[in-house]
Amino acid sequence: MAKALTAIIAGGGLGGLATAAALARTGWRVTVYERQNELRANGSGIYIWENGLRVLEVLGAYEDAVRDAFRGTHFEQRDNHNAIIESAAIPPDRRLMTTWRSQLLGALRDACLRAGVEIVTRAEVIGATPRGELRFANGETQRADLAVGADGIWSKVRETLGLELLHEQTLEGALRTMIPAEPGDFAAGDTGKYIENWNGTRRLLITPVTQQHTYLALTCPSTDTAARNTKVDKPLWKESFPEWSHLIDRIGDEVSWGVYSTIKCKAWSSGRSVILGDAAHAQPPNLGQGGGMAMQNGLALATALKDVSTPQEIPDALEQWEQRERDIVEHCQKWSCLYGEVTFLPDEVRTTVIRNAMAHPWVAGQVFRAANHQPTGAGQ
Ligand SMILES: Cc1cc2nc3c(=O)[nH]c(=O)nc-3n(C[C@H](O)[C@H](O)[C@H](O)COP(=O)(O)OP(=O)(O)OC[C@H]3O[C@@H](n4cnc5c(N)ncnc54)[C@H](O)[C@@H]3O)c2cc1C
């Protein structure tokens, strides 16, 4: 039997673990190096659309990732008077589920372990070379047939390979928190919905995650210093969204604040080293697809490398992977950025734009193209 090809991966987030599991399932010997003391999810809840769910199915992580998860029926936008702007039914063949990030990460970790992936924590990568090498903060260097940078938005792998074209941070950011759910939280007609409420440049996104928990994202521009306070100014947010006061009251003492990055790269690989996920194509979370794109691209990478039998064949396979996958990834990134722009429109204009745009089949097709995408490697 031929000797297995080897891969070393910087970063044990959604992208790194999905890539590791996918490569290991096709016979690669894979090691993941994670900087933190343990694999740890950053944030509470996460949306996973049809494309991401299909990747999880292929990797054998689906059941664990979505056990007890919420599957919504409608995605709804509301204006500053709590009137419905648009209520889009989610078709059965375009599932959208929300789950705990920690549960999703745990499901991917377990899929990795079952496939024989080695996971090393407390291992900080400080750079990579095109020869498939990762360099570490402790002075060590590891070399493999393939090195993967899935080390997030501040990727050292991307930086040292010189691949970055653009890294832009948004003006808008989010306070994210999980609150306990209570009976009667939603009016009878509102159960089963993801509800996005707008008022001026503030937005409140309400996402049931399980029967017991609801995920709230409170977004506003970084310049709105009162609203972005991590010790949440509840009277201020209740004034903006009075009909959701009962949920806002349940927010804990302190929540985290984060802005979003958009990252574009000249190329996703150099020699036998490659980047993916937020390291290569971070996007604002408006379409709930950054994690989906990271996992999808990891599976696509493993699929592109499936028939490679020598290290010499790897650079060509990486180029072909990038050529094939860039279009869908950049499309999703573009539409996620565009969606974010409506934040800065006056209320009445935003209402008109969202209502007219989403009613147009072409626009809806663009917005949901990534969700409808059949991930490479996920069959027909
Ligand atoms: C507010 C918000 C909401 C979002 N909501 C959604 C959503 O609903 N659905 C969705 O699909 N996406 C969402 N996203 C996007 C999603 O979180 C990211 O796209 C996804 O986590 C990217 O995965 P990744 O593995 O590429 O990077 P990361 O999740 O950032 O993982 C990188 C990993 O690498 C490790 N690391 C970093 N540097 C090093 C180093 N030097 N050495 C070793 N290890 C290192 C980190 O500790 C981490 O474990 C959201 C993002 C934000 C900010």
The ligand as an ORCA input file, in Angstrom:
! r2SCAN-3c Opt
* xyz 0 1
  C     -20.950     38.100     14.873
  C     -20.692     36.921     13.975
  C     -21.712     36.046     13.667
  C     -21.493     34.983     12.788
  N     -22.523     34.147     12.496
  C     -22.333     33.129     11.630
  C     -23.391     32.234     11.319
  O     -24.490     32.346     11.853
  N     -23.153     31.235     10.419
  C     -21.932     31.072      9.842
  O     -21.771     30.133      9.030
  N     -20.915     31.901     10.117
  C     -21.073     32.917     10.995
  N     -20.038     33.741     11.307
  C     -18.743     33.512     10.653
  C     -17.997     32.335     11.278
  O     -17.887     32.506     12.669
  C     -16.609     32.228     10.670
  O     -16.666     32.383      9.292
  C     -15.986     30.866     10.999
  O     -15.833     30.727     12.396
  C     -14.654     30.733     10.296
  O     -14.036     29.536     10.690
  P     -12.452     29.394     10.574
  O     -12.147     28.033     11.064
  O     -11.992     29.801      9.243
  O     -11.870     30.495     11.575
  P     -12.015     30.591     13.148
  O     -13.346     30.151     13.595
  O     -11.559     31.958     13.507
  O     -10.978     29.520     13.705
  C      -9.599     29.757     13.665
  C      -8.925     28.860     14.691
  O      -7.524     29.020     14.564
  C      -6.947     29.251     15.834
  N      -5.766     30.070     15.617
  C      -5.724     31.391     15.299
  N      -4.450     31.780     15.151
  C      -3.684     30.684     15.363
  C      -2.280     30.460     15.345
  N      -1.433     31.461     15.094
  N      -1.829     29.221     15.589
  C      -2.700     28.200     15.841
  N      -4.022     28.358     15.899
  C      -4.512     29.587     15.644
  C      -8.046     29.960     16.625
  O      -7.850     29.833     18.011
  C      -9.286     29.225     16.128
  O      -9.531     28.062     16.860
  C     -20.216     34.798     12.201
  C     -19.171     35.665     12.523
  C     -19.399     36.721     13.407
  C     -18.247     37.636     13.731
*
